[in-house]
Amino acid sequence: MTEQEFAISVVRTLRQSGHAAYLVGGCVRDLLLGREPADYDVTTDATPDEVMRIFPHTWAVGAQFGVVLVPVADHAWPYAEPGTADDDLAAHGRAGTVEVATFRSDIGYSDGRHPDQVRYSKDPREDVERRDFTINGLLLDPVTNEVLDFVGGRADLKAGIVRTIGDPVRRFTEDKLRMLRAVRFAARFEYRIEPSAFAAIQDLADEIHQVSRERVRDELSKMLTEGHARQAFLLLDESGLLEEVLPEISAMKGIEQPPQFHPEGDVFVHTLLLLDKLPQPCPLTLAWGALLHDVGKPPTFRVAPDRIRFDGHVEVGVKMAQEICRRLRFSNQDTEQILALVENHMRFAEVTRMKASTLKKFIRMPKFDEHLELHRIDCLSSHGNLGSYEFTREAIASTPPEEVRPQPLITGRDLIEAGYKPGPKFKEILSDVEDAQLEGRLQQRGEALNYVLGRFPQ
C-alpha cells in the first residue's frame, strides 16, 4: 500500500467511525500542482484520544496540539514506542507515517513557536484559518475529489502567490519559522511573496533567532536541495533573513575577485552561480559544501600589487564552516564531509602535478564524487576551464580499484617481528611504504621489508 493509499484509508476509517476527515496542507497543494507529495496530512474533528482508539498503533508526537502520527501498514517507525509523546515533530522523521491533526484554533504564541493554548473545534474552516499560507490551507475529500477552499488558496496557486492566511504580521509572529518557509515555497514553486507578507518578513527578520537552530538548519537545507537554491538565497538576502541566519554568506556581497579567474563577479555572485548548478537530487553535504566553499574569502580579501588575493582563505574557511555547522547543530558525520569539501576544493588545481601516490590518496577520499562535482560547478561558475576535472575523471576511469586501495604489503606486526619498537615512527614507516606501493616501486612483501630496513635503520 502506498502512502497516498494509506492516507485515504485513514480518512475513510475516520469517517466510518462517525468523524469528519480530509487531506490537508502541502499534500493537497502538491496533488493540485501535479507533484508527488513528500508526505500526507489528515485533519479531522476526532480528538487525539479518539484517533488513538481508532488506530491503536500510533505515536502521540504532538497530542497536546492535537497531532498524532499513524504509521503506514507494515512500515516500522523506529524512533519511539507507540503511545509515547514528543511535541517536537522535527525531532522525528515523517517517513512512513500519516499525520492526523484535530480541527483546532490556536490561542497565543508567547514563545514564537508553540500555541499557548489549543481549542479543539468541529469546524474545518476554523482549523484552516490558523494555518500559515493560503496554498497550504486547502482541504481535499479524497473520496469525491472535492476541494474545500475557505481562504482563496486555489486562486493563489493559479496566480503563483505565497500569501498568508489573515494578517501577515500575526501569522509570522505566531511562528517565526514561517518567514523562512515563505521564502522556500516562493523559490521552490517560482512564486512571488505577496507584498504585505514580504514587508512583514523584512520587519520581523531579526526575530528569526527565536526559532531553534535545528529548524532553521532544516529549512535552509531544503532550500539548498529542492532545486531552486539560487532564487531562495536571493530572496533570503532581499528579505533581510540572510544577514540574520547566515551573516557569513551575506558578507560575500561586494567582495571582488580577480577577473582573470572570476569574470562572473564578486564572491556572492559566484556562490549563487554554484547553487544554480547543484545536481538534482542533491546530497545535503554537497549543497552546504557549495554554499560554504569560499566562506573564508571575505575576511582574507586583500589587494596585492599584482592582483586581488585571498591568502589562506581555505584554512580560514574551514574554521568558519566548522563554526556554522556547530551553530546549526549538524551531525558529526555531515560536518566532517562539509569541512572536507571546503578544505579540499582548491586541490584540484594541483592534480596534474601530483605524484601517483598523492593522486590515488586524493581520489579515494570518502564521497569523492561530491568533491569532483563541487570542482566541476566551481569551474563552470568562474573561468570555465574543466581541464583538471577531465584529468581527474580519466585518472579514476583508468586506475583499477585495487591499485587505488591496494592491500598493505606490510603491517605494524611485520615491523615488530622485524625488530622495530612500536611507536609514532610506525605511522611514518607504513605511510612511506604505502606511497612506494601506490607509485609502483614496491610490489611484494619481501621488497617492502627490505625497503624499510634500508631506509629506516633501527
C-alpha positions in Angstrom: 0.0 0.0 0.0 1.4 3.4 -1.0 1.5 6.3 1.5 -1.3 8.1 -0.5 -3.5 5.0 -0.5 -2.9 4.6 3.2 -3.8 8.3 3.9 -7.0 7.8 2.0 -7.8 4.7 4.1 -7.2 6.8 7.2 -9.8 9.3 6.0 -12.2 6.5 5.2 -11.7 4.8 8.6 -12.3 8.1 10.5 -15.5 8.7 8.5 -16.7 5.2 9.2 -16.2 6.0 12.9 -18.5 9.0 12.5 -15.9 11.7 12.1 -15.3 14.4 9.5 -11.9 13.9 7.9 -9.9 15.4 4.9 -6.5 15.5 3.4 -5.0 18.9 4.2 -1.9 21.1 3.6 1.1 20.5 1.4 -0.1 17.2 0.1 -3.3 18.8 -1.3 -1.2 21.7 -2.8 1.2 19.2 -4.4 -1.6 17.0 -5.8 -3.3 20.0 -7.4 0.0 21.0 -8.9 0.6 17.5 -10.3 3.5 16.9 -7.9 4.3 13.9 -5.8 3.7 14.9 -2.1 6.6 14.3 0.3 4.1 13.2 3.0 0.4 13.2 3.8 -1.6 15.0 6.5 -5.1 14.4 7.6 -7.3 16.8 9.5 -10.4 15.6 11.5 -12.9 16.5 14.2 -11.8 13.4 16.1 -9.8 14.3 19.3 -6.3 12.7 19.7 -7.7 10.2 22.2 -10.4 9.2 19.7 -7.8 8.9 16.9 -5.6 6.7 19.1 -8.6 4.5 19.9 -9.4 4.1 16.2 -5.8 3.5 15.3 -4.2 1.6 18.3 -0.6 1.7 16.9 0.1 5.4 16.8 2.6 7.9 18.2 1.2 10.9 20.0 4.1 13.1 19.0 2.1 16.3 19.5 -1.0 15.2 21.3 -1.2 18.4 23.3 -1.5 20.2 20.0 -3.9 17.7 18.6 -1.3 15.8 16.5 -1.0 12.0 16.2 1.2 10.0 13.7 -0.3 6.9 12.2 2.3 4.5 10.7 1.7 3.1 7.3 0.8 -0.5 7.5 3.9 -2.8 7.6 6.1 0.2 8.0 8.3 0.4 11.1 8.9 3.7 12.7 11.9 3.2 14.9 12.1 6.5 16.9 9.6 5.8 19.7 7.3 3.3 21.2 3.6 3.5 20.3 1.8 5.9 22.5 4.8 8.0 23.6 4.6 11.7 23.4 7.0 14.2 21.9 5.8 17.7 20.9 8.7 18.3 18.6 7.8 16.8 15.2 11.1 17.9 13.9 12.8 15.5 16.3 11.5 12.5 14.3 11.2 11.6 10.7 7.8 11.6 9.0 8.7 8.8 6.6 6.1 6.0 6.5 3.6 7.9 8.6 0.4 9.9 8.1 -0.1 12.9 10.4 -3.6 13.2 11.8 -4.4 16.5 13.4 -7.6 17.5 15.2 -9.5 20.6 14.0 -8.4 23.4 16.3 -7.8 27.1 16.8 -4.6 28.2 18.5 -4.6 30.9 21.2 -1.4 32.8 21.9 2.2 32.1 20.8 4.3 33.6 23.6 7.4 31.6 22.6 7.1 32.4 18.9 6.7 28.7 18.1 4.0 26.8 20.0 0.5 27.9 20.8 -0.1 28.7 24.5 -3.5 27.1 24.3 -5.3 24.8 21.9 -9.0 24.7 21.5 -10.4 21.8 19.6 -13.1 22.5 17.0 -15.7 20.8 14.9 -15.4 23.4 12.1 -12.8 22.7 9.4 -12.9 26.4 8.4 -11.7 27.4 11.9 -8.9 24.9 11.6 -7.8 26.3 8.2 -7.8 29.8 9.4 -5.0 29.2 11.9 -2.6 27.7 9.2 0.2 29.6 7.5 -0.3 30.2 3.8 -3.4 30.0 1.5 -1.7 27.5 -0.8 -1.3 25.2 2.3 -4.9 25.8 3.5 -6.8 23.6 1.1 -8.8 20.6 2.1 -9.4 17.6 -0.2 -12.1 15.0 0.1 -10.2 12.0 -1.4 -13.4 10.1 -1.9 -15.2 12.6 -4.0 -12.1 14.7 -5.0 -14.0 17.8 -3.8 -11.6 20.6 -2.8 -12.7 22.9 0.2 -11.2 26.3 -0.2 -12.0 28.8 2.6 -9.1 31.1 2.1 -8.5 31.6 -1.7 -5.8 29.0 -2.0 -6.7 27.8 -5.4 -6.6 31.3 -6.9 -3.2 31.9 -5.3 -1.9 28.6 -6.7 -3.1 29.7 -10.2 -1.6 33.2 -9.7 1.7 32.0 -8.2 1.4 33.8 -4.9 2.6 32.9 -1.4 0.1 34.7 0.8 -0.5 34.3 4.5 -3.9 33.3 5.8 -5.0 36.5 7.5 -2.7 39.2 8.8 1.0 38.5 7.8 2.4 40.1 11.0 0.2 37.9 13.2 1.0 34.7 11.2 4.7 35.3 11.3 4.7 36.4 14.9 3.0 33.1 15.9 5.8 31.0 14.4 8.9 32.9 13.1 9.9 29.8 11.1 7.1 30.7 8.7 9.2 33.5 7.3 11.8 31.0 6.1 9.0 28.8 4.8 7.6 31.6 2.8 10.9 32.1 1.1 11.3 28.4 0.5 7.9 28.0 -1.1 8.3 31.1 -3.2 11.6 29.8 -4.6 10.5 26.2 -4.9 7.4 26.9 -6.9 8.8 30.1 -8.6 6.1 32.1 -7.0 6.2 35.6 -5.6 5.6 36.5 -1.9 2.5 38.8 -1.6 3.9 42.3 -0.9 2.4 42.8 2.6 3.7 39.4 3.6 7.2 40.3 2.3 7.2 43.6 4.1 6.3 41.8 7.3 9.2 39.4 6.8 11.5 42.4 6.4 10.2 44.0 9.5 10.4 40.8 11.6 13.6 39.3 10.2 15.7 39.9 13.3 13.2 37.8 15.3 14.1 34.6 13.5 16.6 33.9 16.3 13.6 32.8 18.4 13.5 29.7 16.2 15.5 26.7 17.2 18.7 26.3 15.2 17.8 22.8 14.1 14.6 24.1 12.5 16.5 26.9 10.8 19.0 24.4 9.5 16.4 22.1 8.1 14.6 24.9 6.2 17.9 26.1 4.8 18.8 22.6 3.8 15.5 22.2 2.0 16.2 25.5 0.1 19.6 24.2 -0.9 18.4 20.8 -2.1 14.9 21.4 -3.6 16.3 22.7 -6.9 15.9 26.5 -6.6 18.7 27.4 -4.2 19.9 30.5 -6.1 16.4 32.1 -6.0 15.9 31.1 -2.4 19.2 32.8 -1.3 18.4 35.9 -3.4 15.0 36.1 -1.5 16.8 35.5 1.8 19.1 38.4 1.0 16.3 40.7 -0.1 14.1 39.9 2.9 16.9 40.6 5.4 16.8 37.0 6.7 20.2 36.1 5.2 22.1 38.6 7.4 20.3 37.0 10.4 20.7 33.3 9.7 24.0 33.2 7.7 25.8 36.5 8.1 29.0 34.8 6.7 27.2 34.4 3.4 25.8 37.9 3.4 29.4 39.2 3.9 30.3 37.8 0.5 28.4 40.6 -1.2 30.7 43.1 -2.9 33.9 41.1 -2.3 35.6 41.5 -5.6 37.6 38.7 -7.2 40.5 38.7 -9.8 38.7 39.0 -13.1 41.2 36.7 -14.9 39.9 33.8 -12.7 36.5 35.1 -11.8 34.9 37.1 -14.7 31.5 36.4 -13.2 31.8 38.9 -10.4 32.0 39.0 -6.6 32.1 36.1 -4.2 28.3 36.2 -3.6 27.5 36.2 -7.3 30.0 33.3 -7.8 28.4 31.3 -4.9 24.9 31.8 -6.3 26.0 30.5 -9.6 27.2 27.3 -7.9 23.9 26.9 -6.2 22.2 27.3 -9.5 24.2 24.3 -10.9 23.7 21.9 -8.0 22.6 18.5 -9.3 19.1 17.1 -8.7 18.7 15.2 -6.4 21.5 16.9 -4.5 23.2 15.4 -1.4 22.8 17.7 1.6 26.6 17.8 2.3 27.4 18.8 -1.3 24.8 21.6 -1.2 26.3 23.0 2.0 29.8 22.5 0.7 29.0 24.5 -2.4 27.5 27.3 -0.2 30.5 27.4 2.1 33.4 26.6 -0.1 34.5 30.3 -0.4 33.2 31.4 3.0 36.8 32.3 4.0 37.3 34.8 1.2 35.7 38.0 2.8 38.0 38.0 5.8 41.1 37.2 3.8 40.5 39.7 0.9 43.4 42.0 0.1 44.6 43.9 -3.0 48.2 42.9 -3.8 50.4 44.8 -6.4 49.7 42.0 -8.9 46.1 41.2 -8.3 43.3 40.6 -5.7 44.3 37.8 -3.3 42.7 35.6 -0.7 45.7 34.2 1.1 44.8 31.4 3.5 41.1 31.5 2.6 40.8 27.7 2.7 42.2 27.4 6.2 40.1 30.3 7.4 37.0 28.9 5.6 37.3 25.5 7.3 37.3 27.2 10.7 34.3 29.4 9.7 32.4 26.4 8.2 33.1 24.4 11.4 31.5 27.2 13.5 28.5 27.4 11.2 28.0 23.6 11.4 28.3 23.8 15.2 25.9 26.7 15.4 23.3 24.9 13.2 23.9 21.6 15.0 24.8 19.5 12.1 25.6 15.9 12.9 29.3 15.0 13.3 29.2 12.9 10.1 27.7 15.7 8.0 30.1 18.3 9.5 33.1 16.1 8.6 32.1 15.9 5.0 31.1 19.6 4.6 34.5 20.6 6.1 36.3 18.1 3.8 34.6 19.8 0.8 35.7 23.2 1.9 39.2 22.1 2.8 40.0 20.2 -0.5 38.2 22.3 -3.1 41.4 24.1 -4.2 43.5 20.9 -4.5 42.2 20.1 -8.0 44.5 22.8 -9.3 47.4 20.5 -8.4 46.1 17.2 -9.8 48.2 17.2 -13.0 51.3 17.7 -10.9 50.5 15.3 -8.1 52.7 12.2 -7.5 50.8 9.0 -8.3 50.6 8.2 -4.6 49.1 11.6 -3.8 46.6 11.5 -6.6 45.4 8.0 -5.6 45.0 9.0 -2.0 43.1 12.1 -3.1 40.6 10.2 -5.3 39.9 7.6 -2.6 38.7 10.2 -0.2 35.2 9.4 1.2 32.4 10.6 -1.1 34.9 11.8 -3.7 32.1 12.1 -6.2 30.9 15.2 -4.2 34.4 16.7 -4.3 34.6 16.2 -8.0 31.1 17.6 -8.6 31.9 20.7 -6.4 35.0 21.3 -8.5 33.1 21.0 -11.8 30.4 23.5 -10.8 33.1 25.7 -9.3 34.9 25.9 -12.6 31.7 26.4 -14.6 30.7 29.3 -12.3 34.0 31.0 -12.9 36.7 30.6 -15.5 35.0 27.6 -17.2 38.2 25.5 -17.6 37.4 21.9 -16.9 41.0 20.6 -17.6 41.6 19.4 -14.1 38.1 17.9 -13.9 38.6 15.9 -17.0 42.1 14.8 -15.9 40.7 13.5 -12.6 37.8 11.7 -14.3 40.3 10.0 -16.6 42.5 9.0 -13.7 39.6 7.5 -11.9 38.4 5.6 -15.0 41.8 4.3 -15.9 43.0 3.2 -12.5 41.7 -0.2 -11.2 40.2 0.0 -7.7 42.8 -2.5 -6.4 45.5 0.0 -7.4 43.8 2.9 -5.6 43.2 0.9 -2.4 45.8 -2.0 -2.5 46.2 -4.5 0.3 49.1 -3.2 2.5 52.3 -5.0 1.8 53.3 -4.9 5.5 51.7 -4.1 8.8 52.7 -3.0 12.2 53.0 -6.6 13.3 55.6 -7.2 10.5 57.6 -4.2 11.8 57.6 -5.7 15.3 58.7 -9.1 14.0 61.5 -7.3 12.2 62.7 -5.9 15.5 61.2 -2.4 15.5 59.8 -1.0 18.7 56.2 0.2 18.5 55.8 4.0 18.5 54.9 7.1 16.5 57.6 6.1 13.9 55.4 3.3 12.7 52.9 5.6 11.0 55.7 7.3 9.1 57.2 4.0 8.0 53.9 2.5 6.9 52.9 5.7 5.1 56.2 5.7 3.2 55.8 2.1 2.2 52.2 2.8 1.0 53.4 5.7 -1.1 56.1 3.5 -2.7 53.4 0.8 -3.3 51.0 3.3 -4.9 53.7 4.6 -7.2 54.6 1.0 -8.3 58.0 1.0 -6.7 57.2 -1.8 -4.3 55.0 -4.8 -5.2 56.0 -7.7 -2.9 56.1 -8.1 0.9 59.7 -9.0 0.9 60.6 -6.0 -1.2 58.8 -3.8 1.3 60.6 -5.2 4.3 64.0 -4.8 2.6 63.0 -1.2 1.7 62.1 -0.5 5.3 65.3 -2.0 6.7 67.4 0.1 4.3 65.5 3.3 4.7 64.7 3.2 8.4 67.6 1.6 10.3 66.9 0.5 13.8 
